[in-house]
Amino acid sequence: MQRPSDEYMREKTWEEKAQENPLYGVMSHEQFIDSGAQPSEEDLSVFYKRGREMVSTWIAPWLLEANTTKQMRILEFGCGMGRLTNALAVDHPPENVFGIDISKTMIGHAIRNTADGCNYSVIGDRGEFPYENNFFDRVYSYAVFQHISKKSVVETSISEIARVLNVGGRLKINFEMSFCPPFENSLHRDTHAFETSYLLYGWKRIYGIPVWGIKRRKADNWAGIRLGYAQLVEFFRK
């Protein structure tokens, strides 16, 4: 068992990861290190079981809180192999469950391995979604934005999500940031993103003494771009 190289994690695109080892690309679990391009039934069973656990803790409570009905259309942005959409379709009509991803290979796995009736699409070359305006009542995305390496792609994705989300719809997504607002830690760090790199700035301690510093970091296909809180607020206001 050999852990995938740094090149696999950081340099290869999402589609390249999907072609080489899709399970590890999505979940990065030791069990999937040697899964290869065509996962076994045993590995797929473990993979989708984990999806059911995640939906029960991360998605289902939110849907109940948001008073979601069976007639509402739900979209997952960055669905990969349909790990979460498959679990969601257990209690929600599959015809109202949608998933979209940038990787054609991942979408192929989702179509073959998940509930019949779920709807899967590939994101367009310019980042566009193949859906009409105000098409969805709920949109969610789990652990996707943290791997996007370009600021413009993040902005386009947020814009497309806003376009296809119905008036009064609900959105649940997460971002990996260098701090947790509202800045409870006096030594918090923040970021400011350019297109493919970002400034990481804030306080740190050297021998117990607070020192202000700035570092420039390059985003890649694993540790993606880090947008600061103010930048995210600006994107969503647009």
Residue pairs with C-beta under 8 A, 6 or more apart in sequence:
1 30
1 33
1 34
2 33
2 34
3 33
4 21
4 24
4 33
8 17
8 20
8 21
9 221
9 222
10 220
10 221
10 222
10 223
11 220
11 221
12 20
12 221
13 221
14 25
14 101
14 102
14 103
14 106
14 147
14 221
15 102
15 103
15 104
15 105
15 106
17 24
17 25
17 103
18 25
18 103
18 105
18 106
18 109
19 37
19 105
20 36
20 37
21 32
21 33
21 35
21 36
21 37
22 35
22 37
22 39
22 80
22 81
22 105
22 106
22 109
23 29
23 32
23 35
23 39
23 43
23 44
23 47
23 81
24 32
24 33
24 35
25 80
26 47
26 80
26 81
26 83
26 106
27 47
27 50
27 83
31 43
31 46
32 39
32 43
32 47
35 43
39 47
44 113
47 81
47 83
48 83
48 86
48 87
48 113
48 114
50 83
51 82
51 83
51 84
51 86
51 87
52 87
52 90
54 83
54 84
54 87
54 142
55 84
55 87
55 88
56 87
58 142
59 84
59 87
59 88
59 140
59 172
60 91
62 140
62 170
62 172
63 74
63 92
63 138
66 138
66 170
68 74
68 92
68 137
68 138
68 170
70 92
70 93
70 96
71 96
72 96
72 137
72 138
73 96
73 98
73 135
73 136
73 137
73 138
74 88
74 92
74 96
74 97
74 98
74 136
74 137
74 138
74 139
74 140
75 98
75 99
75 100
75 131
75 135
75 136
75 138
75 139
75 140
75 164
76 84
76 85
76 88
76 98
76 99
76 100
76 139
76 140
76 141
76 142
77 100
77 139
77 140
77 141
77 144
77 157
77 161
77 173
78 100
78 101
78 102
78 141
78 142
78 143
78 144
79 85
79 99
79 100
79 101
79 106
79 107
79 110
79 120
80 101
80 103
80 106
80 110
81 106
81 109
81 110
81 113
81 114
82 99
82 109
82 110
82 111
82 113
82 114
82 118
82 120
84 140
84 142
85 97
85 98
85 99
85 110
85 114
85 115
85 118
85 120
86 110
86 113
86 114
86 115
86 118
88 97
89 97
89 114
89 115
89 117
89 118
90 115
93 117
94 115
94 116
94 117
94 118
95 117
95 119
97 115
97 117
97 118
97 119
98 118
98 119
98 120
98 121
98 131
98 136
99 107
99 110
99 118
99 119
99 120
99 121
100 120
100 121
100 122
100 123
100 129
101 107
101 110
101 120
101 122
101 123
102 122
102 123
103 122
104 122
107 120
107 121
107 122
110 118
110 120
111 120
121 129
121 130
121 131
123 129
124 130
126 156
127 153
127 156
127 157
127 160
128 160
129 160
129 161
129 163
129 164
131 164
132 164
133 163
133 164
134 164
134 165
134 166
134 167
134 169
135 164
135 166
136 164
136 165
136 166
136 169
137 165
137 166
137 169
137 170
138 169
138 170
138 171
138 172
139 161
139 164
139 165
139 169
139 170
139 171
139 172
139 173
140 171
140 172
140 173
141 161
141 172
141 173
141 174
142 173
142 174
143 174
144 173
145 154
145 157
145 173
145 174
145 175
145 176
145 224
146 174
146 175
146 176
146 223
146 224
147 221
147 222
147 223
147 224
148 154
148 157
148 224
148 225
149 196
149 219
149 220
149 221
149 224
149 225
150 195
150 196
150 219
150 225
151 193
151 194
151 195
151 196
151 225
151 227
152 195
154 225
154 227
154 235
155 235
155 238
158 235
158 236
159 235
159 238
161 171
161 173
162 236
165 171
175 227
175 232
176 224
176 226
177 191
177 226
177 227
177 228
177 229
178 188
178 189
178 190
178 191
178 200
178 202
178 226
179 185
179 188
179 189
179 190
179 202
179 229
180 188
181 229
186 203
187 202
187 203
187 204
187 205
187 210
188 202
188 203
189 200
189 201
189 202
189 203
189 204
190 201
190 202
190 228
190 229
191 198
191 199
191 200
191 201
191 226
191 227
191 228
192 198
192 199
192 201
192 228
192 231
193 219
193 225
193 226
193 227
193 228
193 231
196 218
196 219
196 225
197 216
197 217
197 218
197 219
197 225
198 216
198 217
198 219
198 225
198 226
198 227
199 214
199 215
199 216
199 217
200 214
200 215
200 216
200 217
200 226
201 212
201 213
201 214
201 215
202 212
202 213
203 210
203 211
203 212
203 213
204 210
204 211
204 213
205 211
217 226
219 225
219 226
227 235
